[in-house]
């Protein structure tokens, strides 16, 4: 685990699986990449959905 505090940056090598988790106060996360295309993102968690689902009450 890597804890990053403001205003720190952390580099992740290409093709490295990674994820983000905030603390109790939340977080603002910006991810920058040399190539970023949502349709090419790889998710290893089967519970991740690629499309937004809005639940009705």
C-alpha positions in Angstrom: 0.0 0.0 0.0 1.2 3.5 -0.8 -0.3 6.4 1.2 -0.2 9.6 -0.8 -0.8 12.9 0.9 -1.3 16.4 -0.6 0.5 17.5 -2.8 2.3 14.2 -3.5 2.4 12.1 -6.7 3.0 8.4 -7.2 4.0 6.8 -10.5 2.7 3.4 -11.5 4.5 1.4 -14.2 2.5 0.6 -17.3 0.2 -2.5 -17.1 0.3 -2.5 -13.3 -3.0 -3.3 -11.6 -3.8 -0.5 -9.2 -6.8 0.9 -7.3 -7.7 3.9 -5.1 -9.3 4.2 -1.7 -10.1 7.3 0.2 -9.9 8.0 3.9 -12.9 9.0 6.1 -12.8 12.5 4.7 -12.9 11.4 1.1 -10.4 12.2 -1.6 -9.9 14.1 -4.8 -8.0 11.8 -7.3 -6.7 12.7 -10.7 -5.2 10.0 -12.8 -3.0 10.9 -15.7 -1.7 8.5 -18.3 0.2 8.6 -21.5 -2.8 6.9 -23.1 -6.2 6.9 -21.4 -9.2 5.3 -23.1 -12.1 4.1 -21.0 -13.0 1.3 -23.4 -9.5 -0.2 -22.9 -9.5 -0.1 -19.1 -9.1 -3.6 -17.6 -11.0 -4.4 -14.5 -10.2 -7.6 -12.6 -13.2 -7.2 -10.2 -16.3 -8.9 -11.7 -18.5 -6.5 -9.7 -17.3 -3.5 -11.7 -19.8 -2.3 -14.3 -18.6 -0.4 -17.4 -21.9 1.5 -17.6 -23.7 3.7 -15.1 -26.8 2.2 -13.6 -29.3 4.5 -12.0 -31.6 2.8 -9.5 -35.2 3.8 -9.4 -37.0 4.3 -6.1 
